[in-house]
Amino acid sequence: MKFKEAILWYSLVCFSCSQEAPMNIKVSPTQGKSITFQSSVKLGRKLENPYSVANMQKAFEQLSPQTRSQAADLEIKATHLYVKFCPKTEEELDFLKSNTCLELYSYPLDYEILDKSENHYYVNHTEKDGKPCDYYAAVKVNKALPSNIEYEILEELFIPDENTDTPILTRSGYLLDENFVDELVDLSLKLTGNWNENEIMTKGKSKWRPAGTITYYDEIYKKNLGVEGLKIRAKRWFTTHVGYTNAQGYFSCDGQFKRPADYSLNFERENFHVKDAETGHNNLKGDWNLHFVREELIPNPLKVSSLYTYVTIFRAAYHYCYKDIQGLHRPPARKELQAKIKIEPVNEDKGGLNGVFSHGFFMGITGKHIEIYNHHNPIDEIYATTIHELAHSAHWIRNKKMYHKDIHLIVKESWARGVQYQLTKTVYPNYQEPTFSRGSYTGIVNDLINSANIYRSSFYYYANDSYWNVAPKSYTDRVEGYTLKQIEDALDGVKTWEGWKANIKKIPNNTKQYVDEAFNFWSGQ
């Protein structure tokens, strides 16, 4: 495919972030504990469930008479249901995930998990035969199950420990003694073959709270920094406690355990998902401290992305969706789409094409919405590319009825280019202006905000459905003082370059007499 044809194809099918040729980056060695890579979570044998109502009843009946007398009138009945959910579409899956009462896992909870002693990383293959895979959860008996999603109740559970928010009482109304609960659970673990000598607990021993710090090495600042906004889960059998990392990367979960638990995190929040990877540490009792660096240890780099890239993309998406963005409209929320934005890292070298926003999903086509390429790029460039593509999605949600066919490419790309620079520099102040091109990826947003008094030149512009080379042309930027929000508001209902310019000129500004020359230059005139 010729260059002009390739560019035209991308402009018709998706909206891309074309950048300068990437710099060569030295890859840092992996630091901290080793990470093993696997194509999916490794499951071993199916375990007999110690928390089933039937097995807990057996354990209760085999307690010593003295111990059993402490809760003689205890009724062993379901406190939770072990449920398999079978969503048929991504919309159903996102609806399921939006239920804050559910902690969903893409693997059954009554199977042995292998590689228990190391940090592990796996690609979470969430589809089978074009449909999402089954998900598993323990649901409290007093919680309604979703009526619009197929599910199967696998077992009734009795969970007397780790159930701090709903204390279990005897028929007489007495709260179960903690030592009694420990002996009951220990015996059920033994009877079902799940006893571990290393987990023996003495009576009255205090619980521990899952906590830790998640950091990454920032190659721009050249130091370790915290990853903010990650959701961390600590799970033991059917009980999950959750925490969220703060700006320093520290988290503390909302519950305690007496025995070791499995930590995990993915790169997903309520409104976006950097798909499809997860990392964790199994069978740990104590803090989980994880450090991400750029590395090259993945078996198939063309299909699987470094978690360092996931971290960078997550940080940018979290910024745009939840942090300060100077009053801009945020990317579409799950409730606006009936599905959350899917960002897929694709570790392929695409040259000047660093990312793609596909409007196909927003027209009813399921799948990924944004792709991020060229993972060898500097961290600030990957961050900026993610911001750029999310800017397209925010532009779409405000003008979705005409975004696909009617809004001119120069308007779409100029806006995304400007947001890319303005938001990225709030995190990386030394981030350099990206490549600007007359007729397509212009610098109009930056010019409207700041008067740099510098001469710019461009190498090609877009007109009549083709990219054309033109002689370099320069001008002096004399307009300034518009805010990023004002410029975005001027886009509402606008299809053309001239329409955007007309709306800008309606905004009170002492330099609006120079708006025409800026718009004329960047349009290729």
Solvent accessible surface area in square Angstrom, and as a share of the most:
residue,aa,sasa,rsa
1,M,168,0.75
2,K,151,0.64
3,F,130,0.54
4,K,92,0.39
5,E,94,0.42
6,A,27,0.21
7,I,45,0.23
8,L,52,0.26
9,W,117,0.41
10,Y,52,0.20
11,S,16,0.10
12,L,114,0.57
13,V,67,0.39
14,C,6,0.03
15,F,6,0.03
16,S,11,0.07
17,C,0,0.00
18,S,28,0.18
19,Q,15,0.07
20,E,114,0.51
21,A,89,0.69
22,P,44,0.28
23,M,133,0.59
24,N,154,0.79
25,I,50,0.25
26,K,189,0.80
27,V,55,0.31
28,S,31,0.20
29,P,105,0.66
30,T,50,0.29
31,Q,79,0.35
32,G,75,0.72
33,K,122,0.52
34,S,66,0.43
35,I,33,0.17
36,T,55,0.32
37,F,46,0.19
38,Q,22,0.10
39,S,83,0.53
40,S,51,0.33
41,V,25,0.14
42,K,94,0.40
43,L,61,0.30
44,G,26,0.25
45,R,145,0.53
46,K,124,0.53
47,L,24,0.12
48,E,91,0.41
49,N,8,0.04
50,P,0,0.00
51,Y,6,0.02
52,S,3,0.02
53,V,31,0.18
54,A,65,0.51
55,N,17,0.09
56,M,0,0.00
57,Q,64,0.28
58,K,109,0.46
59,A,0,0.00
60,F,16,0.07
61,E,102,0.46
62,Q,112,0.50
63,L,11,0.05
64,S,57,0.37
65,P,102,0.64
66,Q,150,0.67
67,T,11,0.06
68,R,74,0.27
69,S,73,0.47
70,Q,102,0.46
71,A,4,0.03
72,A,76,0.59
73,D,42,0.22
74,L,9,0.04
75,E,72,0.32
76,I,16,0.08
77,K,121,0.51
78,A,24,0.18
79,T,25,0.14
80,H,17,0.07
81,L,30,0.15
82,Y,2,0.01
83,V,0,0.00
84,K,43,0.18
85,F,0,0.00
86,C,26,0.15
87,P,5,0.03
88,K,107,0.45
89,T,58,0.34
90,E,16,0.07
91,E,54,0.24
92,E,43,0.19
93,L,10,0.05
94,D,1,0.01
95,F,87,0.36
96,L,1,0.01
97,K,52,0.22
98,S,43,0.28
99,N,47,0.24
100,T,130,0.76
101,C,71,0.43
102,L,13,0.06
103,E,40,0.18
104,L,15,0.07
105,Y,6,0.02
106,S,27,0.18
107,Y,17,0.07
108,P,23,0.14
109,L,11,0.05
110,D,8,0.04
111,Y,70,0.27
112,E,49,0.22
113,I,14,0.07
114,L,75,0.37
115,D,54,0.28
116,K,80,0.34
117,S,86,0.55
118,E,62,0.28
119,N,4,0.02
120,H,11,0.05
121,Y,2,0.01
122,Y,5,0.02
123,V,23,0.13
124,N,20,0.10
125,H,113,0.51
126,T,14,0.08
127,E,85,0.38
128,K,107,0.45
129,D,146,0.76
130,G,66,0.64
131,K,104,0.44
132,P,6,0.04
133,C,19,0.11
134,D,29,0.15
135,Y,7,0.03
136,Y,29,0.11
137,A,0,0.00
138,A,20,0.16
139,V,2,0.01
140,K,56,0.24
141,V,75,0.43
142,N,116,0.60
143,K,83,0.35
144,A,94,0.73
145,L,34,0.17
146,P,17,0.11
147,S,117,0.76
148,N,91,0.47
149,I,5,0.02
150,E,98,0.44
151,Y,84,0.32
152,E,86,0.39
153,I,82,0.42
154,L,68,0.34
155,E,62,0.28
156,E,91,0.41
157,L,0,0.00
158,F,2,0.01
159,I,4,0.02
160,P,14,0.09
161,D,13,0.07
162,E,11,0.05
163,N,18,0.09
164,T,84,0.49
165,D,102,0.53
166,T,69,0.40
167,P,79,0.50
168,I,25,0.13
169,L,96,0.48
170,T,12,0.07
171,R,160,0.58
172,S,73,0.47
173,G,46,0.44
174,Y,156,0.59
175,L,117,0.58
176,L,18,0.09
177,D,72,0.37
178,E,89,0.40
179,N,53,0.27
180,F,2,0.01
181,V,12,0.07
182,D,9,0.05
183,E,48,0.21
184,L,0,0.00
185,V,0,0.00
186,D,20,0.10
187,L,38,0.19
188,S,0,0.00
189,L,2,0.01
190,K,102,0.43
191,L,79,0.39
192,T,13,0.08
193,G,53,0.51
194,N,26,0.13
195,W,57,0.20
196,N,52,0.27
197,E,115,0.52
198,N,141,0.72
199,E,16,0.07
200,I,90,0.46
201,M,21,0.10
202,T,94,0.54
203,K,135,0.57
204,G,55,0.53
205,K,96,0.41
206,S,89,0.57
207,K,58,0.25
208,W,30,0.10
209,R,104,0.38
210,P,0,0.00
211,A,9,0.07
212,G,1,0.01
213,T,41,0.24
214,I,0,0.00
215,T,29,0.17
216,Y,4,0.01
217,Y,59,0.22
218,D,0,0.00
219,E,31,0.14
220,I,67,0.34
221,Y,91,0.34
222,K,149,0.63
223,K,109,0.46
224,N,89,0.46
225,L,53,0.27
226,G,18,0.17
227,V,0,0.00
228,E,46,0.21
229,G,2,0.02
230,L,0,0.00
231,K,52,0.22
232,I,0,0.00
233,R,27,0.10
234,A,0,0.00
235,K,11,0.05
236,R,25,0.09
237,W,32,0.11
238,F,13,0.05
239,T,18,0.11
240,T,30,0.18
241,H,15,0.07
242,V,21,0.12
243,G,3,0.03
244,Y,105,0.40
245,T,6,0.04
246,N,65,0.33
247,A,57,0.44
248,Q,125,0.56
249,G,0,0.00
250,Y,101,0.38
251,F,2,0.01
252,S,50,0.32
253,C,3,0.02
254,D,104,0.54
255,G,5,0.05
256,Q,58,0.26
257,F,0,0.00
258,K,7,0.03
259,R,2,0.01
260,P,18,0.11
261,A,2,0.02
262,D,23,0.12
263,Y,1,0.00
264,S,12,0.08
265,L,3,0.02
266,N,32,0.17
267,F,0,0.00
268,E,18,0.08
269,R,38,0.14
270,E,92,0.41
271,N,32,0.16
272,F,0,0.00
273,H,10,0.04
274,V,0,0.00
275,K,21,0.09
276,D,27,0.14
277,A,2,0.01
278,E,8,0.04
279,T,0,0.00
280,G,0,0.00
281,H,10,0.04
282,N,4,0.02
283,N,64,0.33
284,L,34,0.17
285,K,89,0.38
286,G,25,0.24
287,D,84,0.44
288,W,5,0.02
289,N,98,0.50
290,L,7,0.04
291,H,36,0.16
292,F,7,0.03
293,V,6,0.04
294,R,18,0.07
295,E,21,0.10
296,E,125,0.56
297,L,102,0.51
298,I,20,0.10
299,P,111,0.70
300,N,62,0.32
301,P,65,0.41
302,L,117,0.58
303,K,161,0.68
304,V,32,0.18
305,S,1,0.01
306,S,10,0.06
307,L,6,0.03
308,Y,5,0.02
309,T,2,0.01
310,Y,9,0.03
311,V,1,0.00
312,T,1,0.00
313,I,0,0.00
314,F,0,0.00
315,R,29,0.11
316,A,0,0.00
317,A,0,0.00
318,Y,31,0.12
319,H,11,0.05
320,Y,0,0.00
321,C,8,0.05
322,Y,73,0.28
323,K,85,0.36
324,D,114,0.59
325,I,4,0.02
326,Q,76,0.34
327,G,48,0.46
328,L,11,0.05
329,H,69,0.31
330,R,88,0.32
331,P,7,0.04
332,P,1,0.00
333,A,18,0.14
334,R,42,0.15
335,K,154,0.65
336,E,75,0.33
337,L,24,0.12
338,Q,108,0.48
339,A,0,0.00
340,K,8,0.03
341,I,0,0.00
342,K,9,0.04
343,I,0,0.00
344,E,45,0.20
345,P,7,0.04
346,V,22,0.13
347,N,32,0.16
348,E,63,0.28
349,D,104,0.54
350,K,72,0.31
351,G,35,0.34
352,G,33,0.32
353,L,22,0.11
354,N,3,0.01
355,G,0,0.00
356,V,10,0.06
357,F,0,0.00
358,S,32,0.21
359,H,11,0.05
360,G,11,0.11
361,F,15,0.06
362,F,25,0.10
363,M,105,0.47
364,G,64,0.62
365,I,109,0.55
366,T,68,0.40
367,G,20,0.19
368,K,88,0.37
369,H,2,0.01
370,I,1,0.00
371,E,28,0.12
372,I,1,0.00
373,Y,12,0.05
374,N,0,0.00
375,H,10,0.04
376,H,71,0.32
377,N,2,0.01
378,P,14,0.09
379,I,0,0.00
380,D,20,0.10
381,E,37,0.17
382,I,2,0.01
383,Y,5,0.02
384,A,0,0.00
385,T,1,0.00
386,T,0,0.00
387,I,0,0.00
388,H,0,0.00
389,E,0,0.00
390,L,0,0.00
391,A,0,0.00
392,H,0,0.00
393,S,0,0.00
394,A,0,0.00
395,H,4,0.02
396,W,17,0.06
397,I,18,0.09
398,R,73,0.27
399,N,12,0.06
400,K,98,0.41
401,K,202,0.86
402,M,29,0.13
403,Y,0,0.00
404,H,61,0.27
405,K,170,0.72
406,D,60,0.31
407,I,7,0.04
408,H,90,0.40
409,L,22,0.11
410,I,20,0.10
411,V,0,0.00
412,K,5,0.02
413,E,1,0.01
414,S,0,0.00
415,W,1,0.00
416,A,0,0.00
417,R,3,0.01
418,G,1,0.01
419,V,0,0.00
420,Q,0,0.00
421,Y,32,0.12
422,Q,7,0.03
423,L,1,0.00
424,T,0,0.00
425,K,60,0.25
426,T,76,0.44
427,V,40,0.23
428,Y,1,0.01
429,P,93,0.59
430,N,126,0.64
431,Y,12,0.04
432,Q,138,0.61
433,E,63,0.28
434,P,12,0.07
435,T,35,0.20
436,F,18,0.08
437,S,2,0.01
438,R,10,0.04
439,G,1,0.01
440,S,0,0.00
441,Y,13,0.05
442,T,1,0.00
443,G,1,0.01
444,I,0,0.00
445,V,1,0.00
446,N,5,0.03
447,D,0,0.00
448,L,0,0.00
449,I,31,0.16
450,N,71,0.37
451,S,32,0.21
452,A,46,0.36
453,N,101,0.52
454,I,81,0.41
455,Y,158,0.60
456,R,24,0.09
457,S,50,0.32
458,S,0,0.00
459,F,129,0.54
460,Y,51,0.20
461,Y,50,0.19
462,Y,40,0.15
463,A,30,0.23
464,N,140,0.72
465,D,90,0.47
466,S,30,0.19
467,Y,12,0.05
468,W,116,0.41
469,N,129,0.66
470,V,43,0.25
471,A,79,0.61
472,P,93,0.58
473,K,84,0.36
474,S,61,0.40
475,Y,24,0.09
476,T,45,0.26
477,D,0,0.00
478,R,113,0.41
479,V,1,0.00
480,E,75,0.33
481,G,52,0.50
482,Y,4,0.01
483,T,73,0.42
484,L,5,0.02
485,K,90,0.38
486,Q,64,0.28
487,I,0,0.00
488,E,5,0.02
489,D,57,0.30
490,A,7,0.06
491,L,2,0.01
492,D,62,0.32
493,G,57,0.55
494,V,9,0.05
495,K,92,0.39
496,T,50,0.29
497,W,18,0.06
498,E,88,0.40
499,G,25,0.24
500,W,0,0.00
501,K,23,0.10
502,A,48,0.37
503,N,39,0.20
504,I,0,0.00
505,K,74,0.31
506,K,154,0.65
507,I,29,0.14
508,P,119,0.75
509,N,32,0.16
510,N,146,0.75
511,T,22,0.13
512,K,86,0.36
513,Q,118,0.53
514,Y,57,0.22
515,V,0,0.00
516,D,51,0.26
517,E,57,0.25
518,A,1,0.01
519,F,1,0.00
520,N,49,0.25
521,F,7,0.03
522,W,1,0.00
523,S,26,0.17
524,G,19,0.19
525,Q,119,0.53
